[in-house]
Amino acid sequence: MSDDLPVIPADLRKEFTDYYKWIVTLATFVLTVSLSLSSVAKNVAHYKGWLIAGWILLATCIFFNWLLIKSMIGVAAAASSPRETWTKAHYRMLSGVLTRQKVYGNVQNAAFLLGVLCVGLGYALSL
C-alpha cells in the first residue's frame, strides 16, 4: 500500500469498527425497547411526536452506521488491490474518503444523541 493513500491504519480501523458496532447496537436496543413500550403504554399518545422524531433519528443513526462501515470496508478493499489494476472506480472510492467518513460519523453520533433525547423526552413528558 502506498503512503499517499488516505487510508486509516488497520488497528485504528478496528477500534472505529468496534465503536460503531457499539453505537448501532445501543441505537437498535433503544429503538426496539421504545417501540415495544409505546405499544403497551396508554398515556404516550400526547407525546407521540417526540417518540416518532426519536425513532426517525435512531433509524438515521443506523443508516449512517451502515454507510460508514460500508465505506471503511470498501476503501480497505480498494486500497489493497495493486495500483496497476486500478480503474476510475478505485480513484472515486479513495478521493475524499476521510471527509465522507467524518461526515457519516458526525451525523451518526448527532442522530443517536438527539434520537435518545427525543425518545427519553417523549416518555418523560408522558409520566
Secondary structure by P-SEA (a helix, b strand, c coil): cccccccccaaaaaaaaaaaaaaaaaaaaaaaaaaaaaaaccccccaaaaaaaaaaaaaaaaaaaaaaaaaaaaaaaaaacccccccaaaaaaacaaaaaaaaaaaaaaaaaaaaaaaaaaaaaaac
